[in-house]
Amino acid sequence: MAFRMGAYCNDYYSYNFTTCRSFSFNLTWFAILVAVNLQTAWLSPPVALSAYFLKGVVPEWDLKDIYMGMMQFMVLQVIGLILIIVFPQIALWLPTLLYGQ
């Protein structure tokens, strides 16, 4: 099972890598965009693994209350994701400073 999942992920990322190359996207920007998007997925239902972790730590809290508390952070994540898409210089500032063009 784990081998199949690894092969799936390898095919998925190699396909995206080829697509990014064909559209001339900056690969560093795309990797940062994927990382922020995955971080957002940890907060958003139905995946929201962080909500289930918190529910396991504090079982007396209702899952609905946990989701409501996470929504403000979800809004910040989506705003950050939009900013990175619209202004890629935000995500590329530090890598450019460290490694140059």
N, C-alpha and C positions, 0 to 999 in steps of 0.2 A: 504494500500500500504506500509506504513512504517513498519507495523508488518511483512509483507511478506519479506521485505528486511532484517529486523533484524533476522528473522528465517534463511534466506539464508546465511547471514554472520556468524551466529552461526554454521550452518552446515559446512560451508567452513572452518572456523578456527578449529573446532573440528576434521575435517578430516585431516587438515594439522598437528595438534597437534599429532594425532595418527601416522601419517606418520613419523614425526620427531622422535617420540619415537621409532618406529620400526627400523629406520636407525641409532639410537643412536646419533643424532645431539644434540648439546648443545641448549637448548630452549632459553636461553638468546641471543645467537648468532643468532638464527633463527628469533627472534623477532626484533633484530636490523637490520637484513638483510631485513625483510619485511618493516620496517619503512623507510629505505634508498630507497628501491625500490618504495614505495608509494611517497616519496618525489621526486624521479626522474619522476614519472608519472605526477606530477603537472607541470613539465617543458616540457614534450614531447608531440608533436602532435599525435593524434588528440584531446586528452583530454586537456592538457595545460590550466587548469583553470586559472593559474596565468597570462597567456597571455591575456585571455579574461577580467580578472579584470583590467589589465593595459590598454587595449583598451577602457574599460568603463570609466576610469579616464581621459585618453588622447585620445579622439575620432579622432583627426586629424592625429594620427600616423597610418600608414598602418600595418596591421597584419603581413605581410611578414617581415617588418623591425623589429617588435617585436620578431618574431621567430628567425631572424638572430642574434639579440642581445642576445637571450637566449641560442644559440647553444654553446657558450664557457662555460657556466655554466653546460649545459647538458653533455659536454665532461668530465668536472670535476666530475660530479655525477657518470658517467659510470666508470671512472677510480677508484673512491672511492668504488663503488660497487664491481668491480673486485678485488680490494685490500682486501676488507672484505671477499670475497669468498676464495681467495687464502691464505690469512693470517688472520685467525679468531682471532688470538691473539690481533690484532689491536682493534677489537670491544670488546674483553673480558678483556682488561687490567684494565679499571676502575672498572667494576663490581667485578672482582677478587680482586682488591685492597681494595674495600669497604666491600665486603661480604665474601671474602675467597673462597675456593673451594666449 
